[in-house]
Amino acid sequence: MSGNRIGRIFSVSTFGESHGKGIGALIDGCPAGVKIQLDLIHNDLQRRKPGQSRVTTQRNEDDGFEILSGTLNGLSTGAPIAIWIPNKDQRSKDYDSIKHTFRPSHADYTYYKKYGIRDHRGGGRSSARETAARVAAGAIAKSFLNEMGVTITAYVSSVGEISIGTSSDIDLQKIEENIVRCPSPSVANRMIKLIEEVKAEGDSVGGIISCVISGVPAGVGEPVFDRLHANLGKAMLSINASKGFEIGSGFTGTQSRGSIHNDLFTIENDQIFTKTNHSGGIQGGISNGMPITFNVAFKPVSTIMKDQETINEAGDQVTVNPKGRHDPCVVPRAVPIVEAMAALVIADNILLARTNTV
């Protein structure tokens, strides 16, 4: 089975490697007549691209893209949409020292055991470079969702031990006003300082991205095994370095009582709402019309500029200190990736919901 495809109606396959000629996505099932927002694709790719700030990898890719098929006069035709993003700033020689060595906590070892061969140049297919194709495809999904009034907003809510918590200056309109993409300017400055300190030490740090999806009507999602939050969880955990997913109140909800945690229904202006949203907008695996909220945890990037013990392909114990250009913290660039994966899941499930009733 292939692990390179997501979605059942609105489906996406990605291809390409970190140091190959380029990467791309093939989107099938996008309804005809959707206005393809080229500026949205460009902006999301710019938000994800390397080299955008002092707290990201300095690989210099402009992430220009080309739509090869599936559109005419700015509209989707219903045919498969192919998007191509060339690689321009590979430095494969930086990885010669790890050609036969496995980096700790990296996919080097597991890819080698699965396939008997691995692309050591930047991690090949396991590199986060692959996510540029996801972001481009997600922007197509966003183009479709925008026409339905669905918006997706992700932001950095913590880096290491620094969290926005209940900060008084949270403003989702300010997410793009700082290089860490945190909606609290005061907390953002502390996050940036921490990332810079970690980078200077040749180390890395993790963080959490929070996401809010608004405008999804009630009744979207499938029962039992394909619950909406299960699909969102799978999508988020498919992102490089992600290690945790929680919907709504998540793990903190276990510390509550049912009498407090239950979201009580009410009607305002003939619209059904819940007074609280501990469920995160999903109940029984199906949307209830409230905003869908979730968090995604990202580990510290595994490739660091420090000596570490490991093994090589011959089974010898060796020391590794890889070269290359790497993010000291992945979360600032992962914000548009989280949005893209959310858009793909929601677009697919909205189209599935159209098949539920006659």
C-alpha positions in Angstrom: 0.0 0.0 0.0 1.1 3.6 -0.7 1.3 6.1 2.1 1.5 9.1 -0.3 -2.2 9.8 -0.7 -4.9 11.4 1.5 -8.6 11.8 1.0 -11.5 9.8 -0.5 -13.3 12.4 -2.7 -11.0 15.4 -2.5 -7.8 13.4 -2.7 -4.1 14.5 -2.8 -1.0 12.6 -3.7 2.4 14.2 -3.2 5.7 13.2 -4.9 9.4 14.2 -4.8 12.4 14.4 -2.5 14.3 17.1 -0.6 17.3 17.1 -3.0 15.6 15.9 -6.1 14.6 18.1 -9.1 11.4 19.2 -7.3 8.3 18.2 -5.5 4.6 18.3 -6.4 1.1 17.4 -5.7 -1.8 15.8 -7.7 -5.2 16.9 -6.5 -8.2 14.8 -7.7 -11.8 15.4 -6.9 -11.8 19.2 -6.7 -15.2 20.3 -7.9 -15.3 22.2 -11.2 -15.9 25.9 -11.1 -13.8 26.7 -8.0 -11.9 30.0 -8.4 -8.3 29.0 -7.9 -6.6 31.7 -5.8 -3.1 31.9 -7.0 -2.2 34.6 -4.5 -3.4 32.2 -1.7 -1.1 29.4 -3.0 1.8 31.8 -3.2 1.3 33.4 0.2 0.9 30.0 2.0 4.1 28.7 0.3 5.9 31.9 1.4 4.8 31.3 5.0 6.2 27.8 4.9 9.3 28.3 2.8 12.8 28.0 4.4 15.1 31.0 4.9 12.2 33.4 5.8 13.6 34.5 9.1 16.5 34.2 11.6 14.7 31.5 13.5 14.3 29.1 10.5 16.7 27.1 8.3 18.7 29.2 6.0 18.1 27.0 2.9 17.1 29.5 0.2 14.1 28.3 -1.8 11.7 30.8 -3.4 9.1 28.1 -3.7 7.7 29.3 -7.0 5.1 27.0 -8.4 3.5 26.0 -11.6 0.0 24.6 -12.2 0.3 22.0 -14.9 -3.3 20.9 -15.4 -6.9 21.1 -14.2 -7.6 24.8 -14.5 -8.9 27.0 -17.2 -9.3 30.8 -17.0 -8.7 30.7 -13.3 -11.3 28.1 -12.5 -11.0 24.4 -11.7 -12.3 22.2 -14.6 -13.0 19.0 -12.5 -9.9 17.3 -14.0 -6.9 16.4 -11.8 -4.9 19.5 -10.8 -1.1 19.0 -10.9 1.2 21.5 -9.1 5.0 21.5 -9.5 7.5 23.2 -7.2 11.2 23.0 -8.3 14.1 22.6 -5.9 16.8 25.2 -6.4 19.1 25.4 -3.4 20.1 21.8 -2.6 23.5 21.2 -1.0 23.7 17.5 -1.1 27.4 17.4 -0.2 26.5 18.6 3.3 25.1 15.2 3.9 28.1 13.1 2.8 29.2 12.6 6.4 25.9 10.7 7.2 25.7 8.7 4.0 26.0 5.5 6.0 25.1 6.8 9.5 21.8 7.1 11.2 20.9 10.3 12.9 19.3 9.9 16.4 15.4 10.2 16.3 15.5 10.8 12.6 13.7 8.6 10.0 17.1 7.6 8.6 17.1 4.2 10.4 13.4 3.4 9.9 13.4 4.2 6.2 16.5 2.0 5.7 14.9 -0.9 7.6 11.7 -0.6 5.5 13.2 -0.2 2.1 16.8 -1.5 2.4 17.9 1.8 0.9 17.6 5.5 1.9 18.2 8.9 0.4 20.6 10.5 2.8 20.5 13.9 1.0 18.4 15.9 3.4 16.4 12.9 4.4 14.9 12.4 0.9 11.2 11.7 1.1 11.2 11.9 4.9 12.3 15.6 4.8 9.9 18.4 5.7 10.6 19.7 2.2 7.8 17.4 1.1 5.3 19.5 3.0 5.5 22.3 0.5 3.5 20.2 -1.9 0.9 19.7 0.9 0.7 23.4 1.5 0.1 24.1 -2.3 -2.6 21.4 -2.3 -4.1 22.8 0.9 -4.4 26.2 -0.7 -6.5 24.6 -3.5 -8.7 23.1 -0.7 -8.9 26.6 1.0 -10.0 28.1 -2.3 -13.0 25.7 -2.3 -13.7 26.2 1.4 -13.5 30.0 1.2 -16.5 29.9 -1.2 -18.4 28.1 1.5 -17.5 30.5 4.3 -15.1 28.2 6.0 -11.9 29.7 7.5 -8.9 28.0 9.0 -6.5 29.8 11.4 -3.5 28.2 13.0 -0.9 29.8 15.3 2.0 29.0 17.6 0.7 28.7 21.2 3.9 27.5 22.8 7.6 27.0 22.3 9.4 24.9 24.8 8.2 26.0 28.3 6.9 29.3 27.0 3.1 29.4 26.4 0.5 32.0 25.6 -1.7 30.5 28.3 -4.2 33.2 29.2 -2.2 36.2 28.0 -4.2 39.3 27.8 -2.8 40.5 24.5 -3.9 37.6 22.3 -5.1 38.9 18.9 -5.4 36.4 16.0 -5.1 39.3 13.6 -1.4 39.7 14.7 -0.3 36.1 13.9 1.7 37.2 10.9 3.2 40.3 12.5 6.0 38.4 14.2 8.4 35.7 12.9 7.3 33.0 15.3 3.6 33.4 14.3 2.3 33.8 17.9 -0.9 35.9 18.4 0.5 37.4 21.6 3.2 40.0 20.8 4.7 39.9 24.3 4.9 36.1 24.4 6.2 36.0 20.8 9.3 38.0 21.8 10.1 35.5 24.6 9.6 32.6 22.1 11.9 34.2 19.6 14.6 34.8 22.2 14.4 31.2 23.3 14.7 29.9 19.8 17.7 32.1 19.1 19.4 30.9 22.3 18.7 27.2 21.3 20.0 27.8 17.8 23.3 29.4 19.1 23.8 26.3 21.2 23.4 24.0 18.1 20.3 22.5 19.7 16.5 22.5 18.9 13.3 23.0 20.8 9.7 21.9 20.2 6.3 23.6 20.5 2.5 23.5 20.0 0.4 24.8 17.2 -3.3 25.6 17.9 -5.9 25.7 15.2 -9.5 27.1 14.8 -11.8 26.1 12.0 -14.9 28.3 11.7 -17.9 28.0 9.4 -18.2 24.2 9.2 -21.9 23.4 9.3 -23.3 20.7 11.7 -23.5 17.2 10.3 -20.0 16.9 8.6 -18.1 13.8 9.5 -18.5 10.0 9.4 -19.4 7.6 12.2 -17.2 5.1 14.1 -13.9 4.6 12.3 -13.8 7.7 10.1 -14.8 10.3 12.7 -14.0 13.8 11.7 -11.5 14.3 14.6 -9.9 10.9 13.9 -9.3 12.1 10.3 -7.9 15.4 11.5 -5.7 13.6 14.0 -4.3 11.3 11.3 -3.6 14.3 9.0 -1.8 16.2 11.8 0.2 13.3 12.9 1.4 12.7 9.3 3.3 16.1 9.5 7.0 15.8 10.2 8.0 16.0 13.9 4.4 16.0 15.1 4.0 13.8 18.2 0.6 14.7 19.7 -3.0 15.7 18.8 -5.9 16.8 21.0 -9.3 18.0 20.1 -11.2 20.5 22.2 -10.4 20.3 25.9 -8.1 17.3 25.1 -6.1 15.9 28.0 -7.1 18.8 30.4 -10.7 17.7 30.0 -9.9 14.6 32.0 -9.5 16.8 35.1 -13.1 18.1 34.8 -16.5 16.8 35.8 -19.3 16.0 33.4 -21.5 18.6 34.9 -18.9 21.2 34.0 -17.5 19.7 30.8 -20.8 19.1 29.0 -21.5 21.7 26.3 -25.1 22.9 27.0 -27.3 23.6 23.9 -29.0 26.9 23.5 -30.8 28.8 20.6 -30.0 32.3 19.5 -31.7 33.9 16.6 -33.1 30.5 15.5 -29.5 29.1 15.5 -28.4 26.3 17.7 -25.2 26.9 19.7 -23.5 25.4 22.7 -22.7 27.7 25.7 -19.2 26.2 25.9 -17.1 24.4 23.4 -15.1 21.7 25.3 -16.0 19.3 22.6 -14.0 21.3 20.1 -16.9 21.5 17.6 -17.1 17.7 17.1 -19.4 15.2 18.9 -19.7 11.6 17.9 -17.2 12.2 15.2 -19.5 14.7 13.5 -19.4 18.5 13.5 -21.9 20.3 15.6 -21.6 23.7 14.0 -19.3 25.3 16.6 -15.7 26.2 15.8 -13.5 23.2 15.5 -10.5 23.6 17.8 -7.4 21.4 18.2 -3.7 21.4 19.2 -0.8 19.7 17.6 2.5 19.0 19.5 5.8 19.1 17.7 9.0 17.6 19.0 12.4 19.3 18.9 13.9 18.9 15.4 16.1 15.7 15.5 19.0 17.0 13.4 21.1 19.2 15.7 24.7 20.6 15.5 26.0 18.6 18.5 28.0 15.4 18.8 25.7 12.4 19.5 26.2 8.7 19.8 24.6 6.6 17.1 25.3 3.6 14.8 26.1 3.2 11.1 24.8 0.7 8.5 27.6 -1.7 9.5 26.3 -1.7 13.1 29.3 0.2 14.5 28.9 2.6 17.3 29.9 6.0 16.0 29.6 9.7 16.8 27.6 12.0 14.4 27.5 15.8 14.1 25.8 16.5 10.8 26.2 19.5 8.7 23.4 21.1 6.7 20.8 23.8 7.3 18.1 22.9 9.8 15.3 24.6 11.8 16.1 25.1 15.5 12.3 25.0 16.0 9.8 23.7 13.4 6.6 25.4 14.6 6.9 28.8 13.0 7.0 27.2 9.5 4.6 24.4 10.4 1.6 26.8 10.9 0.6 26.8 7.2 1.2 23.1 7.1 -1.3 22.5 9.9 -3.8 24.8 8.0 -3.2 22.9 4.8 -3.8 19.5 6.3 -6.9 20.7 8.1 -8.2 22.2 4.8 -7.7 18.9 3.0 -9.6 16.9 5.6 -12.5 19.4 5.9 -12.9 19.8 2.1 -13.0 16.0 1.7 -15.5 15.6 4.5 -17.8 18.3 3.3 -17.9 16.7 -0.1 -18.6 13.3 1.6 -21.5 14.9 3.6 -23.2 15.7 0.3 -23.7 12.0 -0.2 -25.3 11.4 3.1 -28.9 12.1 2.2 -31.1 12.1 -0.9 
